[in-house]
Amino acid sequence: MKKLLIFLVAFTSVHSFSQTKDEIAIRKVMNDQVIAWNNGNVEEFMKGYWNNDSVIFMGKEGPNYGYTTTLKNYKKGYPDTVAMGKLSFTFDLMKKLSADYYFIVGKFYLKRSIGDAKGVFTLLLRKINGEWKIVVDHTS
């Protein structure tokens, strides 16, 4: 009985901390965004988003629609590397909704010489042509 209990605890621990291929791929998308942002490259950062007019970005001013609008707003809000600072993410939840959708809850941090910034986000990612892309972003 003791061996069975140890096995179940070990199995549950390993299983709960394992990541699926999709979660690994999503974390890569997010890590690539961090690298691009920290290199001052907003266009490369945007590759994590679906390049489509159906993308929704919800910020403090309300919803914005479309990839081009989102890119334009990022460039306006973060016109240079001083404003951009250095980005990092933490993830509180990665929930598979279906074979093609994931929901993420997390936090972002910007380390900047002009004053640090931080906030929270929720993302809806969709697998499109085999690649995970952000289709809805609510950041505040």
Steps between C-alpha positions, in 0.01 A plus 500: 500500500783739587668435163173570321458831684858605416442406135175699482658808659801479268282444191268789588795734563672414173175514305392837642836662421540354153434721204331400180653565160247779455594666830868483406420654160293776663777579747738526205269751331493705819877469552561612141285804575710581806821473298362720222369760746827511692681555169272797428330325208124551517442349155669176607307508832176517300576167331340342808166647389279375221558731204130556438234768537321274751767540769359673808717697743326625811686766698410785731336689212275209405513257209708549189452279199754373252866418477594831337319704766668300776844552344434872457392534863806315627725732298315805631510388863858374485679723248856406603703256706489731804120481507510128421746406773566132566200266498433183693191284542373263766214259442234426759283277281529319169171327426430291193150579374511274196750359253529846342454743791688586820415755766785663693500720810824670590692806605742724313784706638689783330829604657561856377726795581192727477313294759404138511159380388307185566158357439292197428378339181268237367566351159305277269732313266388307196691242301498628143677304226686309770623812683372651825395863461344752737150582377374688808714697745361679805782683676471744786 
